[in-house]
Amino acid sequence: MSELGEFLKAKRAAVSPQEVGLPAVGNPRRVRGLRREEVALLASVSVDHYTRLEQGRVATASENLLAGIARALRLSREEHEYLRMLAQARPQRAGTVAPEIGGALRDLLGALQTPAIVLGPSWNAESPARRPGSIDADH
C-alpha cells in the first residue's frame, strides 16, 4: 500500500462512527474506526473514488476532494497539508517507464514555432518543446 493509503487507513482507524455522528449499526466491525463507505459518505464522494484514492489508483485528487476527506477524518491543519502533499506527489508505479518520444514526433516538436507539451496516457507532461531563444522558467 502507498504512503497515502497507509496515512488514510491510519486516520480512518482513529475516528469512530460516533465521533462523526454516525449510528453504530450493522455487523460488528472487524477493524477499528470508520469504514471506507463512511468516509466517502462524509466527504461527499463515491465509495469507488475514495477506495481508488486510498489504493493509489487515482492520478490526481482535487482540492475539494481532499478538503472533504480532511473534514471527514477530522484532520488537523498540518495533517491536511500532509494529505495534500501525499496526494499530489504521485510516484510512478513500480515497473513503469516514461514513454520515449519518437523521432518523428521529436522532429515535429522541433519544427514548431510555438511552445508545446506532449502528454502521456496518464496526462503527464512527457516532453516540453520550446521555441529557440525562449526563456525556461525552470532554470
DSSP file with accessible surface (Angstrom, degrees, kcal/mol):
  #  RESIDUE AA STRUCTURE BP1 BP2  ACC     N-H-->O    O-->H-N    N-H-->O    O-->H-N    TCO  KAPPA ALPHA  PHI   PSI    X-CA   Y-CA   Z-CA
    1    1 A M              0   0  117      0, 0.0    54,-0.1     0, 0.0    55,-0.1   0.000 360.0 360.0 360.0 144.6    0.0    0.0    0.0
    2    2 A S     >  -     0   0   41     52,-0.3     4,-2.7     1,-0.1     5,-0.2  -0.168 360.0-106.0 -71.5 167.7    1.2    3.5   -0.8
    3    3 A E  H  > S+     0   0  120      1,-0.2     4,-2.4     2,-0.2     5,-0.2   0.894 123.8  52.6 -61.8 -38.2    2.2    6.1    1.8
    4    4 A L  H  > S+     0   0    6      2,-0.2     4,-2.7     1,-0.2     5,-0.2   0.941 110.1  48.0 -62.0 -45.5   -1.1    7.9    1.0
    5    5 A G  H  > S+     0   0    0      1,-0.2     4,-2.6     2,-0.2    -2,-0.2   0.908 111.4  49.6 -62.6 -42.0   -3.0    4.7    1.5
    6    6 A E  H  X S+     0   0  102     -4,-2.7     4,-2.4     2,-0.2    -1,-0.2   0.908 111.7  49.6 -62.8 -41.7   -1.3    4.0    4.8
    7    7 A F  H  X S+     0   0   29     -4,-2.4     4,-2.5     2,-0.2    -2,-0.2   0.948 113.1  45.4 -63.0 -49.2   -2.0    7.5    6.1
    8    8 A L  H  X S+     0   0    0     -4,-2.7     4,-2.5     1,-0.2    -2,-0.2   0.911 112.9  50.9 -63.1 -40.5   -5.7    7.4    5.1
    9    9 A K  H  X S+     0   0  105     -4,-2.6     4,-2.0    -5,-0.2    -1,-0.2   0.922 111.2  48.0 -63.1 -43.3   -6.1    3.9    6.7
   10   10 A A  H  X S+     0   0   60     -4,-2.4     4,-1.1     1,-0.2    -1,-0.2   0.901 112.8  48.2 -64.6 -40.7   -4.5    5.0    9.9
   11   11 A K  H  < S+     0   0   48     -4,-2.5     4,-0.4     1,-0.2     3,-0.2   0.871 109.1  53.2 -70.5 -34.4   -6.6    8.1   10.1
   12   12 A R  H >< S+     0   0   26     -4,-2.5    22,-2.4     1,-0.2     3,-1.2   0.916 107.8  52.0 -61.9 -40.8   -9.8    6.1    9.4
   13   13 A A  H 3< S+     0   0   29     -4,-2.0    -1,-0.2    20,-0.3    -2,-0.2   0.772 103.8  58.5 -67.4 -24.3   -8.9    3.8   12.3
   14   14 A A  T 3< S+     0   0   63     -4,-1.1     2,-0.5    -3,-0.2    -1,-0.2   0.544  97.0  69.3 -84.9  -6.7   -8.5    6.8   14.6
   15   15 A V    <   -     0   0    9     -3,-1.2    19,-0.5    -4,-0.4    -1,-0.0  -0.950  69.8-150.8-118.4 125.6  -12.1    8.1   14.1
   16   16 A S    >>  -     0   0   34     -2,-0.5     4,-0.8    17,-0.2     3,-0.5  -0.596  25.7-118.4 -88.9 154.3  -15.1    6.2   15.5
   17   17 A P  G >4>S+     0   0    4      0, 0.0     5,-2.8     0, 0.0     3,-0.9   0.890 115.1  57.3 -57.2 -37.0  -18.5    6.5   13.8
   18   18 A Q  G >45S+     0   0  110      1,-0.2     3,-1.2     3,-0.2     6,-0.0   0.850  98.1  61.1 -64.2 -33.8  -20.0    8.0   16.9
   19   19 A E  G <45S+     0   0   90     -3,-0.5    -1,-0.2     1,-0.3    -4,-0.0   0.783 110.3  40.2 -62.6 -28.6  -17.4   10.8   16.8
   20   20 A V  G <<5S-     0   0   28     -3,-0.9    -1,-0.3    -4,-0.8    -2,-0.2   0.228 123.5-100.1-107.6  12.1  -18.7   12.0   13.5
   21   21 A G  T < 5S+     0   0   67     -3,-1.2    -3,-0.2     1,-0.3    -2,-0.1   0.654  75.6 137.9  84.1  16.5  -22.4   11.5   14.2
   22   22 A L      < -     0   0   29     -5,-2.8    -1,-0.3    -6,-0.2    -2,-0.1  -0.753  55.8-112.7 -94.1 143.5  -22.9    8.1   12.5
   23   23 A P        -     0   0   86      0, 0.0     2,-1.5     0, 0.0    -1,-0.1  -0.393  20.5-123.1 -72.5 149.1  -25.0    5.4   14.2
   24   24 A A        +     0   0   69     -2,-0.1     2,-0.3    -7,-0.0    -2,-0.0  -0.664  62.1 136.9 -90.9  78.8  -23.3    2.3   15.4
   25   25 A V        +     0   0  101     -2,-1.5     2,-0.1     2,-0.0    -3,-0.0  -0.798  31.1  39.7-120.9 167.5  -25.4   -0.2   13.4
   26   26 A G  S    S-     0   0   68     -2,-0.3     3,-0.1     3,-0.0    -2,-0.0  -0.462  96.4 -12.3  95.9-168.4  -24.8   -3.3   11.3
   27   27 A N  S    S-     0   0  132     -2,-0.1     3,-0.1     1,-0.1    -2,-0.0  -0.266  84.6 -85.4 -65.3 154.0  -22.4   -6.1   11.8
   28   28 A P        -     0   0  120      0, 0.0     2,-0.3     0, 0.0    -1,-0.1  -0.302  53.6-106.0 -58.7 145.5  -19.7   -5.9   14.4
   29   29 A R        -     0   0   72      1,-0.1     3,-0.1    -3,-0.1     4,-0.0  -0.546  18.5-156.9 -79.1 138.2  -16.6   -4.2   13.0
   30   30 A R  S    S+     0   0  247     -2,-0.3     2,-0.3     1,-0.1    -1,-0.1   0.757  82.9  28.9 -81.1 -27.7  -13.6   -6.3   12.1
   31   31 A V  S    S-     0   0  103      2,-0.1    -1,-0.1    -3,-0.0     2,-0.1  -0.914  91.8 -99.0-129.9 160.1  -11.3   -3.2   12.4
   32   32 A R  S    S+     0   0  187     -2,-0.3   -17,-0.1    -3,-0.1   -18,-0.1  -0.339  78.1  14.1 -72.1 157.8  -11.4    0.0   14.5
   33   33 A G  S    S-     0   0   11    -19,-0.1   -20,-0.3   -20,-0.1   -17,-0.2  -0.307 100.1 -12.5  86.8-163.6  -12.6    3.3   13.1
   34   34 A L        -     0   0    1    -22,-2.4     2,-0.2   -19,-0.5   -19,-0.1  -0.476  58.1-127.7 -79.8 147.8  -14.5    4.3   10.0
   35   35 A R     >  -     0   0   78     -2,-0.2     4,-2.1     1,-0.1     3,-0.4  -0.514  29.4-109.3 -82.7 160.2  -15.2    2.1    7.0
   36   36 A R  H  > S+     0   0   60      1,-0.2     4,-2.7     2,-0.2     5,-0.2   0.891 120.5  56.9 -56.2 -40.6  -14.3    3.4    3.6
   37   37 A E  H  > S+     0   0  105      1,-0.2     4,-2.2     2,-0.2    -1,-0.2   0.867 106.5  49.2 -60.0 -37.6  -18.0    3.8    2.8
   38   38 A E  H  > S+     0   0   27     -3,-0.4     4,-2.6     2,-0.2    -1,-0.2   0.899 110.3  49.2 -71.8 -39.9  -18.5    6.1    5.8
   39   39 A V  H  X S+     0   0    0     -4,-2.1     4,-2.3     2,-0.2    -2,-0.2   0.942 111.8  50.1 -62.7 -44.5  -15.5    8.3    4.9
   40   40 A A  H  X>S+     0   0    0     -4,-2.7     5,-2.3     1,-0.2     4,-0.6   0.924 111.0  49.1 -59.8 -44.4  -16.9    8.5    1.3
   41   41 A L  H ><5S+     0   0  117     -4,-2.2     3,-1.0     1,-0.2    -1,-0.2   0.947 114.2  44.6 -59.4 -48.6  -20.3    9.5    2.7
   42   42 A L  H 3<5S+     0   0   52     -4,-2.6    -1,-0.2     1,-0.2    -2,-0.2   0.807 115.7  47.4 -68.1 -29.0  -18.9   12.1    5.0
   43   43 A A  H 3<5S-     0   0    7     -4,-2.3    -1,-0.2    -5,-0.2    -2,-0.2   0.448 109.1-123.1 -91.4  -1.8  -16.6   13.5    2.3
   44   44 A S  T <<5S+     0   0  110     -3,-1.0     2,-0.3    -4,-0.6    -3,-0.2   0.932  71.2 119.5  58.4  49.6  -19.4   13.6   -0.3
   45   45 A V  S   <S-     0   0   30     -5,-2.3    -1,-0.2    -6,-0.1    -2,-0.2  -0.943  71.2 -90.5-137.3 157.2  -17.5   11.4   -2.8
   46   46 A S     >  -     0   0   67     -2,-0.3     4,-2.3     1,-0.1     5,-0.2  -0.381  30.3-125.0 -68.2 151.0  -18.3    8.0   -4.3
   47   47 A V  H  > S+     0   0   59      1,-0.2     4,-2.8     2,-0.2     5,-0.2   0.909 111.8  54.2 -61.1 -40.9  -17.1    4.9   -2.4
   48   48 A D  H  > S+     0   0   93      1,-0.2     4,-2.7     2,-0.2    -1,-0.2   0.922 108.5  47.5 -61.0 -44.7  -15.3    3.8   -5.6
   49   49 A H  H  > S+     0   0   48      2,-0.2     4,-2.3     1,-0.2    -1,-0.2   0.931 113.6  46.9 -65.4 -44.1  -13.4    7.0   -6.0
   50   50 A Y  H  X S+     0   0    0     -4,-2.3     4,-2.7     2,-0.2     5,-0.2   0.932 112.8  50.2 -62.6 -43.6  -12.3    7.1   -2.3
   51   51 A T  H  X S+     0   0   22     -4,-2.8     4,-2.2     1,-0.2    -2,-0.2   0.929 110.5  49.1 -60.7 -45.0  -11.3    3.5   -2.5
   52   52 A R  H  <>S+     0   0   70     -4,-2.7     5,-3.4    -5,-0.2     6,-0.5   0.896 111.1  50.8 -63.3 -37.9   -9.2    4.1   -5.6
   53   53 A L  H ><5S+     0   0    1     -4,-2.3     3,-1.4     4,-0.2     5,-0.2   0.954 111.3  47.2 -63.1 -47.4   -7.6    7.1   -4.0
   54   54 A E  H 3<5S+     0   0    0     -4,-2.7   -52,-0.3     1,-0.3    -1,-0.2   0.852 112.9  49.7 -64.1 -32.4   -6.7    5.0   -0.9
   55   55 A Q  T 3<5S-     0   0   84     -4,-2.2    -1,-0.3    -5,-0.2    -2,-0.2   0.449 117.2-112.5 -86.5   0.0   -5.3    2.2   -3.1
   56   56 A G  T < 5S+     0   0   15     -3,-1.4    -3,-0.2    -4,-0.4    -2,-0.1   0.747  82.6 122.2  78.2  24.2   -3.2    4.6   -5.1
   57   57 A R      < +     0   0  117     -5,-3.4     2,-0.5    -6,-0.2    -4,-0.2   0.151  47.8  88.6-106.7  19.7   -5.2    4.2   -8.3
   58   58 A V        -     0   0   11     -6,-0.5     3,-0.1    -5,-0.2    -9,-0.0  -0.974  61.8-154.9-117.8 127.6   -6.2    7.8   -8.8
   59   59 A A  S    S+     0   0   64     -2,-0.5     2,-0.3     1,-0.2    31,-0.1   0.898  76.9   6.8 -69.0 -42.2   -3.8   10.0  -10.8
   60   60 A T        -     0   0  104      2,-0.0     2,-0.4    30,-0.0    -1,-0.2  -0.961  61.4-149.4-139.4 158.9   -4.8   13.3   -9.2
   61   61 A A        -     0   0    8     -2,-0.3     2,-0.0    26,-0.1    26,-0.0  -0.998  22.4-126.4-131.2 131.3   -7.1   14.5   -6.4
   62   62 A S     >  -     0   0   69     -2,-0.4     4,-2.4     1,-0.1     5,-0.2  -0.304  21.8-116.7 -72.7 159.5   -8.9   17.8   -6.4
   63   63 A E  H  > S+     0   0   89      1,-0.2     4,-2.6     2,-0.2     5,-0.2   0.883 117.0  54.3 -61.5 -38.3   -8.6   20.3   -3.6
   64   64 A N  H  > S+     0   0  139      2,-0.2     4,-2.3     1,-0.2    -1,-0.2   0.907 108.1  48.9 -63.9 -41.4  -12.4   19.8   -2.9
   65   65 A L  H  > S+     0   0   16      2,-0.2     4,-2.4     1,-0.2    -2,-0.2   0.948 113.3  46.4 -62.0 -47.6  -12.0   16.1   -2.6
   66   66 A L  H  X S+     0   0    0     -4,-2.4     4,-2.6     1,-0.2    -2,-0.2   0.886 111.5  51.7 -65.2 -37.3   -9.0   16.4   -0.2
   67   67 A A  H  X S+     0   0   26     -4,-2.6     4,-2.3     2,-0.2    -1,-0.2   0.908 109.9  50.0 -65.3 -39.9  -10.8   19.1    1.9
   68   68 A G  H  X S+     0   0    0     -4,-2.3     4,-2.6     2,-0.2    -2,-0.2   0.916 112.2  46.8 -64.1 -41.7  -13.9   16.7    2.2
   69   69 A I  H  X S+     0   0    0     -4,-2.4     4,-2.6     2,-0.2    -2,-0.2   0.920 110.4  53.0 -66.6 -40.6  -11.7   13.8    3.3
   70   70 A A  H  <>S+     0   0    7     -4,-2.6     5,-2.6     1,-0.2     4,-0.4   0.911 112.0  45.7 -61.3 -41.2   -9.8   16.1    5.8
   71   71 A R  H ><5S+     0   0  169     -4,-2.3     3,-1.0     3,-0.2    -2,-0.2   0.933 112.6  50.4 -65.5 -46.0  -13.2   17.1    7.3
   72   72 A A  H 3<5S+     0   0    5     -4,-2.6    -2,-0.2     1,-0.3    -1,-0.2   0.882 116.7  40.1 -61.2 -38.3  -14.5   13.5    7.4
   73   73 A L  T 3<5S-     0   0    4     -4,-2.6    -1,-0.3    -5,-0.2    -2,-0.2   0.384 108.1-124.4 -93.2   3.6  -11.3   12.3    9.1
   74   74 A R  T < 5 -     0   0  145     -3,-1.0    -3,-0.2    -4,-0.4     2,-0.2   0.905  43.0-176.3  55.1  47.6  -11.1   15.3   11.4
   75   75 A L      < -     0   0   23     -5,-2.6    -1,-0.2    -6,-0.2     2,-0.0  -0.484  23.2-121.8 -76.4 146.0   -7.5   16.1   10.3
   76   76 A S     >  -     0   0   47     -2,-0.2     4,-2.8     1,-0.1     5,-0.2  -0.266  35.4 -98.5 -72.3 169.8   -5.6   19.0   11.8
   77   77 A R  H  > S+     0   0  201      1,-0.2     4,-2.3     2,-0.2     5,-0.2   0.921 127.1  48.7 -57.6 -42.7   -4.3   21.7    9.5
   78   78 A E  H  > S+     0   0  142      2,-0.2     4,-2.1     1,-0.2    -1,-0.2   0.902 111.6  48.4 -66.4 -40.8   -0.9   20.0    9.5
   79   79 A E  H  > S+     0   0   51      2,-0.2     4,-2.7     1,-0.2    -1,-0.2   0.888 109.6  53.3 -66.4 -37.3   -2.4   16.6    8.7
   80   80 A H  H  X S+     0   0   47     -4,-2.8     4,-2.5     2,-0.2    -2,-0.2   0.930 109.6  48.2 -63.1 -43.2   -4.5   18.2    5.9
   81   81 A E  H  X S+     0   0   97     -4,-2.3     4,-2.4     2,-0.2    -2,-0.2   0.902 111.1  50.8 -62.7 -40.1   -1.3   19.7    4.4
   82   82 A Y  H  X S+     0   0   81     -4,-2.1     4,-2.8     2,-0.2    -2,-0.2   0.921 109.0  51.2 -63.6 -42.8    0.4   16.4    4.6
   83   83 A L  H  X S+     0   0    0     -4,-2.7     4,-2.6     1,-0.2    -2,-0.2   0.929 110.0  49.9 -58.8 -45.9   -2.6   14.7    2.9
   84   84 A R  H  X S+     0   0   73     -4,-2.5     4,-1.9     2,-0.2    -2,-0.2   0.918 111.1  49.1 -59.8 -42.9   -2.3   17.3    0.1
   85   85 A M  H  X S+     0   0  102     -4,-2.4     4,-2.0     1,-0.2    -2,-0.2   0.938 113.0  46.5 -63.5 -45.6    1.4   16.7   -0.3
   86   86 A L  H  < S+     0   0   12     -4,-2.8    -2,-0.2     1,-0.2    -1,-0.2   0.899 112.6  49.9 -63.5 -40.3    0.9   12.9   -0.4
   87   87 A A  H  < S+     0   0    1     -4,-2.6    -1,-0.2    -5,-0.2    -2,-0.2   0.823 115.1  43.0 -70.6 -29.9   -1.9   13.2   -2.9
   88   88 A Q  H  < S+     0   0   94     -4,-1.9     2,-1.6    -5,-0.2    -1,-0.2   0.774 100.9  70.1 -87.2 -26.8    0.0   15.5   -5.3
   89   89 A A     <  +     0   0   62     -4,-2.0    -1,-0.2    -5,-0.2    -4,-0.0  -0.561  67.8 173.3 -91.2  72.4    3.3   13.6   -5.1
   90   90 A R        -     0   0   68     -2,-1.6     3,-0.1   -31,-0.1    -3,-0.1  -0.724  19.6-149.1 -85.9 105.9    2.2   10.6   -7.0
   91   91 A P        -     0   0  111      0, 0.0     2,-0.1     0, 0.0     3,-0.1  -0.370  27.6 -95.3 -69.8 156.3    5.2    8.3   -7.6
   92   92 A Q        -     0   0  123      1,-0.1     2,-0.1     4,-0.1     3,-0.1  -0.409  47.0-101.0 -65.8 147.8    5.4    6.2  -10.8
   93   93 A R    >   -     0   0  161      1,-0.1     3,-1.8    -2,-0.1    -1,-0.1  -0.416  48.2 -90.6 -67.6 146.2    4.2    2.7  -10.3
   94   94 A A  T 3  S+     0   0  104      1,-0.3    -1,-0.1    -2,-0.1     3,-0.1  -0.293 112.1  22.0 -58.7 135.8    6.9    0.1   -9.9
   95   95 A G  T 3  S+     0   0   83      1,-0.3     2,-0.3    -3,-0.1    -1,-0.3   0.452  95.3 117.6  88.1  -1.4    8.0   -1.3  -13.3
   96   96 A T    <   -     0   0   69     -3,-1.8     2,-0.4     3,-0.0    -1,-0.3  -0.774  44.5-162.3-101.7 148.1    6.7    1.5  -15.4
   97   97 A V        -     0   0  123     -2,-0.3     3,-0.1    -3,-0.1    -4,-0.0  -0.980  29.5-105.5-126.7 139.1    8.9    3.7  -17.6
   98   98 A A        -     0   0   41     -2,-0.4    28,-0.0     1,-0.1    -6,-0.0  -0.403  49.3-104.1 -60.5 135.9    8.0    7.0  -19.0
   99   99 A P        -     0   0   65      0, 0.0     2,-0.3     0, 0.0    -1,-0.1  -0.314  31.9-118.0 -65.6 147.1    7.4    6.6  -22.7
  100  100 A E        -     0   0  166     -3,-0.1     2,-0.6     1,-0.0    26,-0.0  -0.613  22.6-119.6 -82.0 144.8   10.0    7.7  -25.2
  101  101 A I        -     0   0   23     -2,-0.3    -1,-0.0    25,-0.1    17,-0.0  -0.768  35.6-125.0 -84.5 121.5    9.2   10.5  -27.6
  102  102 A G     >  -     0   0   42     -2,-0.6     4,-2.8     1,-0.1     5,-0.2  -0.171  18.2-108.9 -67.0 161.4    9.6    9.0  -31.1
  103  103 A G  H  > S+     0   0   50      1,-0.2     4,-2.6     2,-0.2     5,-0.2   0.895 116.5  49.9 -59.1 -44.1   11.9   10.6  -33.8
  104  104 A A  H  > S+     0   0   83      2,-0.2     4,-2.3     1,-0.2    -1,-0.2   0.924 113.8  45.6 -64.4 -42.0    9.0   11.9  -36.0
  105  105 A L  H  > S+     0   0   69      2,-0.2     4,-2.7     1,-0.2     5,-0.2   0.915 112.0  51.8 -67.3 -39.7    7.3   13.5  -33.0
  106  106 A R  H  X S+     0   0  121     -4,-2.8     4,-2.2     1,-0.2    -2,-0.2   0.922 110.2  49.4 -62.5 -40.5   10.5   15.0  -31.8
  107  107 A D  H  X S+     0   0  118     -4,-2.6     4,-1.6     2,-0.2    -1,-0.2   0.916 110.6  50.3 -63.9 -42.6   11.2   16.4  -35.3
  108  108 A L  H  X S+     0   0  103     -4,-2.3     4,-1.0     1,-0.2     3,-0.3   0.936 110.4  49.2 -61.8 -44.9    7.7   17.9  -35.3
  109  109 A L  H >< S+     0   0   19     -4,-2.7     3,-0.5     1,-0.2    -1,-0.2   0.896 109.5  52.9 -61.7 -39.0    8.1   19.5  -31.9
  110  110 A G  H 3< S+     0   0   62     -4,-2.2    -1,-0.2     1,-0.2    -2,-0.2   0.817 108.0  51.3 -66.6 -27.9   11.5   20.9  -33.1
  111  111 A A  H 3< S+     0   0   69     -4,-1.6    -1,-0.2    -3,-0.3    -2,-0.2   0.661  86.4 106.3 -84.3 -16.0    9.8   22.5  -36.1
  112  112 A L    <<  -     0   0   60     -4,-1.0     4,-0.1    -3,-0.5    -3,-0.0  -0.353  58.2-154.4 -66.1 144.1    7.1   24.2  -34.2
  113  113 A Q  S    S+     0   0  137     18,-0.1    -1,-0.1     2,-0.1    18,-0.1   0.323  77.8  59.4 -97.7   4.4    7.3   28.0  -33.7
  114  114 A T  S    S-     0   0   83     -5,-0.1    -2,-0.1    16,-0.1    15,-0.0  -0.927  96.8 -91.7-128.1 156.1    5.2   27.9  -30.5
  115  115 A P        +     0   0   89      0, 0.0     2,-0.3     0, 0.0    15,-0.2  -0.326  49.0 179.3 -63.5 147.8    5.7   26.1  -27.2
  116  116 A A  E     -A  129   0A  27     13,-2.0    13,-3.0    -4,-0.1     2,-0.4  -0.980  19.6-150.5-147.6 157.9    4.1   22.7  -27.0
  117  117 A I  E     -A  128   0A 110     -2,-0.3     2,-0.5    11,-0.2     8,-0.0  -0.999  12.0-141.8-132.2 135.3    3.8   19.9  -24.5
  118  118 A V  E     -A  127   0A  25      9,-1.9     8,-3.3    -2,-0.4     9,-1.0  -0.862  20.0-152.7 -95.3 125.1    3.4   16.2  -25.2
  119  119 A L  E     -A  125   0A  84     -2,-0.5     6,-0.2     6,-0.2    -2,-0.0  -0.839   5.8-142.7-101.3 137.0    1.0   14.5  -22.8
  120  120 A G    >   -     0   0   13      4,-2.8     3,-2.1    -2,-0.4    -1,-0.0  -0.166  40.7 -82.0 -84.3-176.8    1.3   10.8  -22.0
  121  121 A P  T 3  S+     0   0  117      0, 0.0    -1,-0.1     0, 0.0    -2,-0.0   0.767 132.1  48.9 -61.9 -24.1   -1.5    8.3  -21.4
  122  122 A S  T 3  S-     0   0   69      2,-0.1     3,-0.1   -63,-0.0    -2,-0.0   0.159 122.5-104.5 -99.8  18.2   -1.9    9.5  -17.8
  123  123 A W  S <  S+     0   0  202     -3,-2.1     2,-0.3     1,-0.2    -4,-0.0   0.765  73.4 148.0  65.2  25.4   -2.0   13.2  -18.8
  124  124 A N        -     0   0   87      1,-0.0    -4,-2.8     2,-0.0     2,-0.7  -0.732  57.8-111.2 -87.3 141.4    1.6   13.6  -17.6
  125  125 A A  E     +A  119   0A  70     -2,-0.3    -6,-0.2    -6,-0.2    -1,-0.0  -0.608  39.8 176.0 -72.4 114.6    3.8   16.1  -19.4
  126  126 A E  E     +     0   0A  51     -8,-3.3    -1,-0.2    -2,-0.7    -7,-0.2   0.796  63.4   4.5 -91.3 -34.0    6.3   13.9  -21.1
  127  127 A S  E     -A  118   0A  16     -9,-1.0    -9,-1.9     2,-0.0     2,-0.3  -0.877  60.4-148.6-157.5 120.3    8.3   16.4  -23.1
  128  128 A P  E     -A  117   0A  66      0, 0.0     2,-0.5     0, 0.0   -11,-0.2  -0.664  12.2-155.5 -85.2 145.8    8.2   20.2  -23.4
  129  129 A A  E     -A  116   0A  14    -13,-3.0   -13,-2.0    -2,-0.3     2,-0.3  -0.992  14.1-169.1-119.8 125.2    9.1   21.8  -26.7
  130  130 A R        -     0   0  108     -2,-0.5     3,-0.1   -15,-0.2   -16,-0.1  -0.865  25.8-109.2-115.6 149.1   10.4   25.3  -26.5
  131  131 A R    >   -     0   0  121     -2,-0.3     3,-2.2     1,-0.1   -18,-0.1  -0.446  50.4 -91.7 -67.3 145.9   11.0   27.9  -29.2
  132  132 A P  T 3  S+     0   0  113      0, 0.0    -1,-0.1     0, 0.0     3,-0.1  -0.356 114.5  18.4 -58.4 135.1   14.7   28.6  -29.8
  133  133 A G  T 3  S+     0   0   84      1,-0.3     2,-0.1    -3,-0.1    -2,-0.1   0.467  92.8 139.4  83.0   1.6   15.7   31.5  -27.6
  134  134 A S    <   -     0   0   47     -3,-2.2     2,-0.5     1,-0.1    -1,-0.3  -0.381  58.1-107.9 -76.7 160.1   12.8   31.2  -25.3
  135  135 A I        -     0   0  161     -3,-0.1     2,-0.7    -2,-0.1    -4,-0.1  -0.748  23.2-146.0 -89.9 128.9   13.2   31.6  -21.6
  136  136 A D    >   -     0   0   38     -2,-0.5     3,-1.3     1,-0.1    -6,-0.0  -0.863   5.1-162.3 -96.4 111.8   13.0   28.5  -19.5
  137  137 A A  T 3  S+     0   0   97     -2,-0.7    -1,-0.1     1,-0.3    -2,-0.0   0.670  84.4  66.7 -69.6 -16.5   11.4   29.4  -16.1
  138  138 A D  T 3         0   0  130     -3,-0.0    -1,-0.3     0, 0.0    -2,-0.0   0.641 360.0 360.0 -79.1 -14.6   12.6   26.1  -14.5
  139  139 A H    <         0   0  190     -3,-1.3    -3,-0.0     0, 0.0     0, 0.0  -0.802 360.0 360.0-118.3 360.0   16.3   27.1  -14.8
